[in-house]
Amino acid sequence: MAQNEKLAELSRLGVAVWLDDLSRDRIRSGNLQSLVDEYSVVGVTTNPTIFAAAISGSESYDDQLHAQAVRAVSVEEALRTITASDVRDACDLLAPVAQRTGRDGRVSLEVAPGLAHDTDATAAEAAHLWWLVDRPNLFIKIPATEAGLPAITSTIARGISVNVTLIFSPDRYRAVMDAYLAGLEQRLAENPQASLDGIESVASFFVSRVDTEIDKRLEKAGADESLKGKAGIANAQLAYQAYEEMLATDRWRALAEKGAAPQRPLWASTGVKNPAYPDTMYISELIAPDTVNTMPEKTLMAYADHGAPGTPVQKSYDEAASVMKAVADAGVDLDDVFRVLEEEGVQKFVDSWDELTASVKSELEDKK
């Protein structure tokens, strides 16, 4: 079956195309398989918002919900069983991709967002979800909060692959890279013969939400209109510069010699929030080797229809630094922007998790 050439070209340029969505209907209908076959999709990301939308109003979950109801399981157990089932099936569907590429074919499942500020509970749930899904091409999503960082280290040390989510600033991204490297080092320190083979990680750097928050502040400050819609991409470009700097360190080289895989940058929140902006801008302007771009289906199809590569990220560092300086000079407190975005990001997932829990609870009661 013919591949869409625009997305195939994106893959050749080093960008792994992932879908930011999952549902049982998508798996059973063959839609996900068609996206793999025709649109170069080699991975899937999920979050509580995605599962809330998937389960709400779909009949595909009725039989499983009925079985859970008659067994009188808890809402929490039912919720985890349902989401793990979808992720396991998606992992199986993408297993040939994982075998072919060695690093893609991955599906992400997030720890409960209410644990974002509890290191030990996050690490414990990461281990439980890894056991529950029981697939080598799984990623456990852990937020890049201050409490999440040591949980990332301990989870990697256990040999569990991690998708670090909710990264908004280059400084926090550097801390995430450090946490990943520390996890690999801890694994080897505990057992010098331990294998690093198969341990993968991505660092999900959010893009469009940065523009939404900064544009609002630029508007309030009466700043030059030309600055709007520039910070999200510039911020991500500087994150990739930090990634390249990490790859040049002796610390990384020592781990690479022992078989470690680099923690790839993943561009998240790539659907355009402002309709005035080009709908493919967060793909076209973030093309670089060894990256992942996880896209909502609408954005994926937009790029498949009319996307085109922009300036390579590595040639954008000076301009990106100038954009972020201009934003700061206009009166935008970037540290506060990143703090607010992290807090809002955690809360949005908590709200979605609560909505998902309430929906499953209601379905269980109806199916009794």
WOJO-V64870 format. One record per residue. N is the residue number from 1. D_CENTER is the distance of its C-alpha to the mean C-alpha in whole Angstrom. Layout:
N|D_CENTER + N|D_CENTER
This chain:
1|28 + 2|28 + 3|24 + 4|23 + 5|25 + 6|22 + 7|19 + 8|21 + 9|22 + 10|18 + 11|18 + 12|21 + 13|20 + 14|17 + 15|14 + 16|12 + 17|12 + 18|9 + 19|10 + 20|8 + 21|11 + 22|13 + 23|17 + 24|20 + 25|22 + 26|19 + 27|20 + 28|23 + 29|24 + 30|23 + 31|21 + 32|18 + 33|20 + 34|22 + 35|18 + 36|18 + 37|22 + 38|22 + 39|19 + 40|18 + 41|14 + 42|14 + 43|10 + 44|9 + 45|6 + 46|8 + 47|9 + 48|12 + 49|13 + 50|12 + 51|15 + 52|17 + 53|18 + 54|18 + 55|20 + 56|22 + 57|25 + 58|25 + 59|27 + 60|25 + 61|25 + 62|29 + 63|30 + 64|27 + 65|28 + 66|32 + 67|32 + 68|30 + 69|32 + 70|35 + 71|34 + 72|33 + 73|30 + 74|28 + 75|26 + 76|23 + 77|24 + 78|24 + 79|21 + 80|19 + 81|21 + 82|20 + 83|17 + 84|17 + 85|19 + 86|17 + 87|14 + 88|17 + 89|19 + 90|16 + 91|16 + 92|19 + 93|19 + 94|17 + 95|19 + 96|21 + 97|18 + 98|17 + 99|21 + 100|21 + 101|19 + 102|18 + 103|15 + 104|13 + 105|14 + 106|11 + 107|10 + 108|8 + 109|10 + 110|9 + 111|13 + 112|15 + 113|14 + 114|18 + 115|17 + 116|15 + 117|19 + 118|20 + 119|19 + 120|22 + 121|20 + 122|17 + 123|18 + 124|20 + 125|18 + 126|15 + 127|18 + 128|20 + 129|17 + 130|17 + 131|20 + 132|20 + 133|18 + 134|20 + 135|18 + 136|17 + 137|15 + 138|12 + 139|9 + 140|10 + 141|7 + 142|9 + 143|10 + 144|11 + 145|14 + 146|18 + 147|18 + 148|15 + 149|16 + 150|18 + 151|17 + 152|14 + 153|17 + 154|19 + 155|17 + 156|16 + 157|20 + 158|21 + 159|19 + 160|16 + 161|13 + 162|10 + 163|6 + 164|7 + 165|5 + 166|8 + 167|9 + 168|12 + 169|15 + 170|16 + 171|18 + 172|15 + 173|13 + 174|16 + 175|17 + 176|13 + 177|15 + 178|18 + 179|17 + 180|15 + 181|19 + 182|21 + 183|19 + 184|20 + 185|24 + 186|24 + 187|24 + 188|26 + 189|29 + 190|29 + 191|30 + 192|31 + 193|31 + 194|27 + 195|25 + 196|22 + 197|22 + 198|19 + 199|16 + 200|13 + 201|10 + 202|7 + 203|7 + 204|4 + 205|8 + 206|8 + 207|11 + 208|13 + 209|14 + 210|15 + 211|18 + 212|19 + 213|20 + 214|21 + 215|23 + 216|25 + 217|26 + 218|27 + 219|29 + 220|31 + 221|32 + 222|33 + 223|32 + 224|32 + 225|30 + 226|29 + 227|27 + 228|25 + 229|21 + 230|21 + 231|20 + 232|16 + 233|16 + 234|19 + 235|17 + 236|14 + 237|17 + 238|18 + 239|15 + 240|15 + 241|19 + 242|18 + 243|16 + 244|20 + 245|22 + 246|20 + 247|21 + 248|24 + 249|25 + 250|27 + 251|25 + 252|23 + 253|25 + 254|27 + 255|24 + 256|23 + 257|27 + 258|26 + 259|24 + 260|20 + 261|17 + 262|16 + 263|12 + 264|11 + 265|9 + 266|6 + 267|7 + 268|6 + 269|9 + 270|11 + 271|13 + 272|16 + 273|18 + 274|21 + 275|23 + 276|25 + 277|22 + 278|22 + 279|19 + 280|18 + 281|18 + 282|14 + 283|15 + 284|18 + 285|18 + 286|15 + 287|17 + 288|17 + 289|17 + 290|15 + 291|12 + 292|9 + 293|9 + 294|7 + 295|10 + 296|12 + 297|15 + 298|17 + 299|15 + 300|15 + 301|19 + 302|20 + 303|19 + 304|21 + 305|24 + 306|24 + 307|22 + 308|23 + 309|22 + 310|22 + 311|23 + 312|21 + 313|19 + 314|22 + 315|25 + 316|23 + 317|23 + 318|26 + 319|26 + 320|23 + 321|24 + 322|27 + 323|25 + 324|23 + 325|27 + 326|28 + 327|26 + 328|27 + 329|31 + 330|31 + 331|30 + 332|26 + 333|26 + 334|22 + 335|22 + 336|23 + 337|20 + 338|17 + 339|19 + 340|19 + 341|15 + 342|14 + 343|17 + 344|16 + 345|13 + 346|14 + 347|17 + 348|15 + 349|13 + 350|16 + 351|18 + 352|16 + 353|17 + 354|20 + 355|21 + 356|19 + 357|22 + 358|25 + 359|24 + 360|24 + 361|27 + 362|29 + 363|29 + 364|30 + 365|33 + 366|34 + 367|33 + 368|36
